Amino acid sequence: MILRGKTKPVFTPHADTGDFVIIVNADKVKLTGSKLIDKTYQKHSNFPGGLRVMNAKTMLEKKPEEVIYQAVKGMLPKNTLGRKILKKLKVYRGAEHPHKAQMPREISLKEVQGA
């Protein structure tokens, strides 16, 4: 909602009115049910037989920030606006990030869902 700008009164579906979002502690993500084994992530090298499939458990061990990135990507529009908005998402594995100079403010999930 924050990436798209839906929390602002000037929200327009065809314009990018959202803010930058920094997500920290991506390595602490928990998946419920049997998603760790059943959920798969695919990528292809564009060579014959180049399909690479990785389940969520392996992905969380190797690249936990990619799990969040792919989840948010799936929620955005599938067009140039969605790709532009996705560039405003920054995901980091631990609690440290290089954006301290921009003075980011912390937002809890309850605040976003209540908006």
PyMOL commands that set and color helices and strands:
alter all, ss='L'
color gray80, all
select helices_A, chain A and resi 26-28+35-38+56-62+64-75+80-86+100-102+109-114
alter helices_A, ss='H'
color red, helices_A
select strands_A, chain A and resi 21-23+40-44+51-55+89-91
alter strands_A, ss='S'
color yellow, strands_A
deselect
rebuild
show_as cartoon
